[in-house]
Every structure is written in C-alpha cells, then in structure tokens.
Amino acid sequence: MIDKQDKDNQQPLMVTIRCTVFNHERYLRECLDGFVMQKTNFRFEAIVHDDASTDGSAAIIKEYAEKYPDIIKPIYETENQYSKHDGSLGRIMREHTHGKYVAFCEGDDYWTDPLKLQKQVDALENNSECKICFGITETMTADGKPTGSFFPSSFEHIGNTITLEDFCREQFTHGQWFGHTSTFMYSKSLDDIRNQLLKTVFKDFPYGDITIVLTGFLYGKGYFIKDTMSRYRLNSGGFNTMMKKNTDKAIAVENKLILGMKAFDEYTEFKYHKHLQNRILRSECIKEYLSGGNNALVYLKPKYWKFAKMLGAKSLVLMILQTVMPGPYYFLKKKLKGH
C-alpha cells in the first residue's frame, strides 16, 4: 500500500478526486486530511478548486498543496465560477481530471475510511459491468457532531450490484437518498456523456449528484459497498441550507425537478415511469406544502399519504402541531431545548 505517495512514482493515475471549495475554512482541514490519509496501491490526485473564497480557505489549500504536492492539486479562482451558472465550473473540473476514475468530496464533508479509494477501485475493476460505486455516509451537524442517521438509511435489502430499476425504486418511490456524493466514484469515460446529457435530458435537473448517478446507471450497473466511508455536514451553508431559507427558490427547484423527471421518463421510453411519477407527485406535495406557508395539513390528503408515511409519525405530528397550534408548538420546543 502507498501511504504517502512518491513524487517520482510513474504509475498510471487511477483516480482523480474533485473537491469544490467555497468559504469552507472551518471544515476544510478534515476534508483534505481525508484525502491524504488514503492508503492505495495506485496513484491518485485531488483537484481542490477554491471558487474565490473570501475566508481563509485558499491559504489552507496552499498549505496542504505544499506539504502533499503529489496529491493536492490546487486551483485558485479570482472570480466565482459557480455563480455564473454557465457550466464553467464543471468544464474546469473536467479539464483537470486525468484519472481513470473520478471521486467526489466537497470541502465541508470528509472521508472517514482510509481504504475508501482502494475498496472502490477494486470493486469497479473486478466488476466490469459496474460504472459507478457508492458507500454509506453518516450525517453530522454543522459543528461536526454525528446525528446517528445514514445515507442510505436502510440497506439490508439492497445487494452489492444495483440496477437503474433498483435506484429509481429506492430514490424516487421510497424517498431514500440512496447515496451521498462524497461516496461516489465513477468511470471517467462517462464524463463527456454526462456533459452532453446536461445540455439535453438533464438540463432541468437542479441536483448535480442525481445526474452523476443516472449517467452511471444508463451505461452500466452500480456497485454498493456496505461500509461507512464519509460524513456529510448538515446546515453548513450549502445549497440545501439555502433552500430551507428561501421558499420561492425551493418551489422553483421542485418545478425544475418535475421537468427533469419528465424528460428522463421520455428519454428512457417510460421504462421507469411508475417510480418517476411517484417523484413528480412528491414534488407536487412539497410545492403545495411550501406555497401554503409550510402547511403540513397537505400531507393528510389521500394522494400524499405515502409521503406522510415517509416523514414518520413523530415528525408529521410535530409539523401538524406547528401548523394548527404554533403557540403550544414553540412553547414545547423551547421546553424540550431547556432539558
């Protein structure tokens, strides 16, 4: 195993890690430590892209790049690329990706398994029909405390080899977030294909991670390793945090998701129509909930019962209590926090 890679190692580059960073100073060391601790029998690199951060992120990246020049390959922007919404960020990352496989981890998440890359490369090399690989992710609070929840939340019924039908059932019908981006690894050969699909079939998808997975499944199977490999930070100021604070944007995202699901349904000749329709209905439910001022009573409508079940009895009761009796709800919430 190669613990700290030799600068003069002439082995073929097997994995490129894509790490996007924006104002992640508070969390970034954990993320970069997760890269440099990897033990492999192959070469890998981490493209760490700082998108014009205004905190100390760039200085931390520079420190790690100087200490681990064979692994950390920095890109420093003077202008934020993500905010352009013109594909420039994706283009830059693709141009700097040279490995046979691509792995992902954003700057506020981190890997916990030092054998993550080795396990995934072995899985993909030994299962040629698989084009994408996942593991298990544990969630944590913004300050790094484990929440005790995982993605996927249940996996005993899931085998190691996953088909597009399996993914659509788990993700779109059962509402289970099948895998988190921080555990994805997929064949770089799919990069150009996904880029073209982003201009057509996937142009309305608001979540890039779904398009990564769907591209992998369109051209092969997935391999699921039942090991916890990473931690995902909740409410750390990213896209999903922003969505919770802006109702109009959240509704706009659901509208885009509906369009994306319909386009993908047509592209796959309606083979997964049942699952995609379930996801469209869930988006309609979320839109109705948000547009009604977070009115949880919408979940009592018969057509939305399946989504109420996904929330769980405790969450649903609390949401309804907040809707119909906000005074007692906030009193109870305050009392519970006091203990």
C-alpha positions in Angstrom: 0.0 0.0 0.0 1.2 3.6 -0.7 0.6 5.7 2.4 2.3 8.9 1.3 2.8 8.8 -2.5 6.2 9.1 -4.0 6.5 12.3 -6.2 8.5 10.3 -8.7 6.0 7.5 -9.0 5.4 6.8 -12.7 2.4 4.6 -12.2 -0.7 5.4 -14.3 -3.0 7.8 -12.5 -6.0 5.8 -11.3 -8.3 8.3 -9.5 -8.9 12.0 -9.7 -10.8 13.4 -6.7 -12.9 16.5 -7.4 -13.2 18.8 -4.4 -15.0 22.1 -4.8 -14.5 24.7 -2.0 -16.2 28.0 -1.2 -15.7 29.5 2.2 -15.1 26.2 3.9 -12.3 27.3 6.1 -14.0 26.0 9.2 -14.2 22.4 7.8 -11.5 22.2 5.2 -8.7 20.5 7.1 -10.9 17.5 7.9 -11.8 17.2 4.2 -8.1 17.4 3.0 -7.0 15.0 5.8 -9.5 12.5 4.4 -7.6 12.6 1.0 -4.0 12.4 2.2 -4.8 9.6 4.6 -5.8 7.3 1.8 -3.9 4.0 1.5 -3.8 2.7 -2.0 -1.6 0.5 -4.4 -2.1 3.1 -7.1 -1.6 6.8 -7.7 -4.4 9.3 -7.2 -4.7 13.1 -7.1 -7.1 15.6 -5.6 -8.2 18.6 -7.7 -9.1 21.2 -5.0 -10.9 24.1 -6.6 -11.3 27.2 -4.5 -14.1 29.3 -6.0 -12.8 32.7 -4.9 -13.5 32.2 -1.2 -13.5 35.2 1.0 -12.3 33.4 4.1 -9.0 31.5 4.7 -9.8 28.5 2.5 -7.2 29.3 -0.1 -4.5 29.6 2.5 -5.3 26.1 3.9 -5.3 24.6 0.4 -1.9 26.2 -0.3 -0.6 24.7 3.0 -1.7 21.2 2.0 -0.5 21.6 -1.6 3.0 22.5 -0.4 3.0 19.6 2.1 1.5 17.0 -0.3 2.3 18.2 -3.8 1.9 14.7 -5.2 -1.7 14.6 -4.1 -3.2 18.1 -3.7 -3.5 19.9 -7.0 -5.0 23.4 -6.3 -7.0 25.7 -8.5 -7.5 29.3 -7.2 -10.2 31.4 -8.8 -10.3 35.2 -8.6 -13.9 35.2 -9.8 -16.6 32.9 -8.5 -17.4 30.3 -11.2 -20.5 28.6 -9.7 -22.5 31.8 -9.6 -22.1 32.2 -13.4 -24.4 29.2 -14.0 -22.8 28.7 -17.4 -21.1 25.4 -16.9 -17.7 26.9 -16.4 -17.1 25.2 -13.0 -17.9 21.8 -14.5 -15.7 22.5 -17.5 -12.7 23.5 -15.4 -13.0 20.4 -13.2 -13.3 18.1 -16.3 -10.2 19.7 -17.9 -8.1 18.9 -14.8 -9.4 15.3 -14.4 -6.8 12.8 -15.6 -7.6 9.6 -13.6 -9.4 6.5 -14.9 -12.0 7.0 -12.2 -13.5 10.2 -10.6 -14.3 10.6 -6.9 -16.1 13.5 -5.3 -16.0 15.3 -1.9 -17.0 18.9 -1.2 -15.0 21.0 1.2 -17.4 20.8 4.0 -17.7 17.0 4.0 -14.9 14.4 4.6 -13.9 10.8 4.3 -13.7 8.5 7.3 -12.3 5.3 5.7 -8.6 5.3 4.7 -9.3 2.5 2.3 -12.2 4.2 0.6 -10.5 4.7 -2.8 -8.8 1.2 -2.7 -12.1 -0.6 -2.0 -14.0 1.3 -4.7 -11.3 0.9 -7.4 -11.1 -2.8 -6.6 -14.9 -3.1 -6.9 -15.0 -1.4 -10.3 -12.0 -3.2 -11.7 -13.4 -6.6 -10.6 -17.0 -5.9 -11.8 -16.7 -4.5 -15.4 -20.4 -4.2 -15.8 -20.5 -1.6 -13.0 -19.7 2.0 -13.9 -20.4 3.7 -10.6 -19.7 2.9 -7.0 -21.3 4.0 -3.6 -20.8 3.6 0.1 -22.6 4.6 3.3 -22.5 8.2 4.6 -23.1 9.3 8.2 -24.7 12.7 8.7 -23.4 15.2 11.2 -24.3 18.7 12.4 -22.6 21.8 11.2 -20.2 21.6 14.2 -19.3 18.0 13.4 -21.5 16.1 15.9 -22.8 12.7 14.5 -26.6 12.7 14.1 -26.9 8.9 14.1 -28.6 8.9 10.6 -27.1 7.5 7.5 -27.5 7.5 3.7 -28.9 5.1 2.7 -31.0 4.9 5.8 -31.6 1.2 5.3 -29.7 -1.2 3.1 -30.2 -4.8 4.4 -32.5 -5.5 1.4 -30.0 -4.0 -1.1 -27.5 -6.2 -2.8 -24.0 -5.2 -3.9 -24.9 -4.8 -7.6 -27.5 -2.2 -8.3 -29.5 -1.5 -11.5 -31.3 1.6 -12.6 -34.6 0.0 -11.6 -33.2 -0.5 -8.1 -32.1 3.1 -7.9 -35.3 4.5 -9.2 -37.3 2.5 -6.7 -35.2 3.5 -3.7 -34.7 7.1 -4.6 -37.9 8.1 -6.3 -40.6 5.8 -4.9 -39.4 5.1 -1.4 -37.8 8.5 -1.0 -34.5 7.0 0.3 -31.4 9.1 -0.6 -29.5 6.1 -1.9 -26.0 7.5 -1.7 -24.3 10.8 -1.0 -21.9 12.4 -3.4 -19.0 12.0 -1.0 -19.0 8.3 -1.6 -19.4 8.4 -5.4 -16.8 7.0 -7.7 -17.5 6.6 -11.4 -15.7 5.9 -14.7 -14.2 9.0 -16.3 -15.3 7.6 -19.6 -18.8 8.8 -18.7 -17.7 12.4 -18.2 -18.3 13.5 -21.8 -21.6 11.6 -21.9 -22.9 13.3 -18.8 -21.8 16.7 -20.1 -23.9 16.2 -23.2 -26.9 14.9 -21.2 -26.6 18.0 -19.1 -27.4 20.1 -22.2 -30.4 18.0 -23.1 -32.1 15.4 -20.9 -30.6 16.7 -17.6 -30.8 20.4 -18.3 -33.6 20.9 -15.8 -32.2 18.8 -13.0 -31.3 21.1 -10.1 -29.2 18.5 -8.3 -25.9 17.5 -10.0 -25.5 14.4 -7.9 -28.6 12.8 -9.4 -27.3 13.3 -12.9 -24.0 11.7 -12.0 -25.8 8.6 -10.7 -28.3 8.4 -13.6 -25.5 8.6 -16.2 -23.7 5.8 -14.5 -26.8 3.6 -14.4 -27.7 4.4 -18.0 -24.4 2.8 -19.2 -24.0 0.1 -16.6 -24.7 -1.1 -13.1 -23.7 0.3 -9.8 -21.7 -1.3 -7.0 -22.7 -0.7 -3.4 -20.1 -1.2 -0.7 -21.8 -1.6 2.7 -19.1 0.3 4.6 -19.4 3.8 6.1 -17.0 5.9 4.1 -17.8 9.5 4.7 -19.6 12.2 6.8 -22.0 14.8 5.3 -22.4 18.0 7.2 -26.0 19.3 7.6 -26.8 23.0 7.6 -23.3 24.2 6.7 -24.4 26.9 4.4 -24.6 25.0 1.2 -27.3 24.6 -1.4 -29.8 22.6 0.7 -29.4 25.1 3.6 -30.2 27.9 1.3 -33.3 26.1 0.0 -34.7 25.9 3.5 -34.4 29.7 3.9 -35.9 30.7 0.5 -39.4 29.4 -0.2 -39.5 30.8 -3.7 -36.2 29.2 -4.7 -37.3 25.9 -3.1 -40.5 25.9 -5.2 -38.5 26.8 -8.3 -36.2 23.8 -7.7 -39.2 21.4 -7.4 -40.6 22.8 -10.7 -37.2 22.1 -12.3 -37.1 18.6 -10.8 -40.5 17.9 -12.3 -39.4 18.9 -15.7 -36.2 16.9 -15.3 -38.1 13.8 -14.3 -40.4 14.1 -17.2 -37.5 14.5 -19.7 -35.8 11.5 -18.2 -39.0 9.5 -18.3 -39.3 10.2 -22.0 -35.6 9.5 -22.7 -35.8 6.1 -21.1 -39.0 5.3 -23.1 -41.1 5.3 -19.9 -39.4 2.1 -18.6 -39.3 3.6 -15.0 -42.5 5.6 -15.3 -44.0 4.4 -12.1 -41.1 5.5 -10.0 -40.6 8.8 -11.8 -44.3 9.6 -11.4 -44.0 9.0 -7.7 -41.2 11.5 -7.5 -43.2 14.0 -9.5 -46.1 13.6 -7.1 -43.7 14.1 -4.2 -42.5 17.4 -5.7 -46.2 18.5 -6.1 -46.7 17.7 -2.5 -43.7 19.7 -1.4 -44.7 22.7 -3.6 -48.2 22.7 -2.0 -46.7 22.5 1.5 -44.3 25.4 0.8 -46.8 27.6 -1.0 -49.2 27.2 1.8 -46.7 28.6 4.3 -45.4 25.2 5.4 -48.9 23.9 5.9 -48.4 20.3 7.0 -52.1 19.5 6.6 -51.4 18.8 2.9 -49.9 15.5 4.0 -53.3 14.4 5.2 -54.6 14.4 1.6 -55.1 10.8 0.4 -52.9 11.3 -2.6 -50.0 12.4 -0.4 -50.3 9.7 2.3 -47.4 7.8 1.1 -45.2 10.8 1.6 -46.6 11.5 5.0 -45.5 7.9 5.9 -42.0 8.7 4.7 -41.9 11.6 7.3 -42.7 9.3 10.1 -45.4 9.7 12.8 -43.4 11.8 15.2 -42.2 14.3 12.5 -45.7 14.5 11.0 -47.4 15.2 14.3 -44.9 17.9 15.2 -45.4 19.5 11.7 -49.2 19.5 12.1 -48.9 20.9 15.6 -46.7 23.7 14.3 -49.4 24.4 11.6 -52.5 24.3 13.7 -51.2 25.4 17.1 -48.0 27.3 16.6 -48.0 28.8 20.2 -48.0 25.4 22.0 -45.6 24.0 19.5 -42.9 26.7 20.1 -43.5 26.5 23.8 -43.0 22.7 23.8 -39.9 23.1 21.5 -38.5 25.7 23.9 -39.1 23.5 27.0 -37.5 20.5 25.3 -34.4 22.5 24.4 -34.1 23.5 28.1 -33.6 19.9 29.1 
